[in-house]
Amino acid sequence: MLTTLLLSLLLFQNPDDAFVGQKAPELKPQGTWINSAPLKLEQLHGKVVLIEFFAWDCPFCAEAMPHIKEFYEKYSKSGLVILGVHTPRVDYEKDIPKIKEAIAAKGLKYPIVVDNEYEIWSDYACGAWPSMYILDQNGVIQLNHTGTGRYDEMEEVIKKLLSKNSAK
């Protein structure tokens, strides 16, 4: 029985880029935002958006974080908006003061929403940490990736989308 369940889960996992071409779900209203007032994707129309689902004490998220920060430093002045969605893996990661402390210690300057109820996580069909979605200027997903890696490919997608802004 357990083997059948595990096999079913593996067969039905979403492969990378399964959501490319789909309109990104709007962010559900959440109570806690860090580094920003609450945002909605409709406010960011015309911007390239990278949404990063992470948890502050996740080792794989820690591995990805320097790359996401580098994208922020390199491209935020050119129109890239990075939105962090902090979604806890375990109960102690739900503590708002600890989340704020970890974000400050990690030097994250971009807007971050706390998704302790997994509402945004569910809307994006996330299954693991970290998960990234790159949206074009119309809010359409152009790349989605779960786990670490693919940073060069993410950067190429970001640059390509930003070049559309400068061509206007």
Secondary structure as the mmCIF struct_conf table of DSSP 4:
data_model
#
loop_
_struct_conf.conf_type_id
_struct_conf.id
_struct_conf.beg_label_comp_id
_struct_conf.beg_label_asym_id
_struct_conf.beg_label_seq_id
_struct_conf.end_label_comp_id
_struct_conf.end_label_asym_id
_struct_conf.end_label_seq_id
HELX_RH_AL_P HELX_RH_AL_P1 LEU A 2 LEU A 11
TURN_TY1_P TURN_TY1_P1 PHE A 12 PHE A 12
BEND BEND1 GLN A 13 GLN A 13
HELX_LH_PP_P HELX_LH_PP_P1 ASN A 14 PRO A 15
TURN_TY1_P TURN_TY1_P2 ASP A 16 GLY A 21
BEND BEND2 GLN A 22 GLN A 22
STRN STRN1 LYS A 23 LYS A 23
HELX_LH_PP_P HELX_LH_PP_P2 ALA A 24 PRO A 29
BEND BEND3 GLY A 31 GLY A 31
STRN STRN2 TRP A 33 ILE A 34
BEND BEND4 ASN A 35 ALA A 37
HELX_RH_3T_P HELX_RH_3T_P1 LEU A 41 LEU A 44
TURN_TY1_P TURN_TY1_P3 HIS A 45 GLY A 46
BEND BEND5 LYS A 47 LYS A 47
STRN STRN3 VAL A 48 PHE A 54
TURN_TY1_P TURN_TY1_P4 TRP A 56 ASP A 57
HELX_RH_AL_P HELX_RH_AL_P2 PRO A 59 TYR A 75
HELX_RH_3T_P HELX_RH_3T_P2 SER A 76 SER A 78
TURN_TY1_P TURN_TY1_P5 GLY A 79 GLY A 79
STRN STRN4 LEU A 80 HIS A 86
BEND BEND6 ARG A 89 VAL A 90
HELX_RH_3T_P HELX_RH_3T_P3 ASP A 91 LYS A 94
HELX_RH_AL_P HELX_RH_AL_P3 ILE A 96 LYS A 106
TURN_TY1_P TURN_TY1_P6 GLY A 107 GLY A 107
BEND BEND7 TYR A 110 TYR A 110
STRN STRN5 ILE A 112 VAL A 114
TURN_TY1_P TURN_TY1_P7 ASN A 116 GLU A 117
HELX_RH_AL_P HELX_RH_AL_P4 GLU A 119 ASP A 123
TURN_TY1_P TURN_TY1_P8 TYR A 124 ALA A 125
BEND BEND8 ALA A 128 PRO A 130
STRN STRN6 SER A 131 LEU A 135
TURN_TY1_P TURN_TY1_P9 GLN A 137 ASN A 138
BEND BEND9 GLY A 139 GLY A 139
STRN STRN7 VAL A 140 VAL A 140
STRN STRN8 ILE A 141 THR A 146
BEND BEND10 GLY A 147 THR A 148
HELX_RH_AL_P HELX_RH_AL_P5 TYR A 151 SER A 166
TURN_TY1_P TURN_TY1_P10 ALA A 167 ALA A 167
#
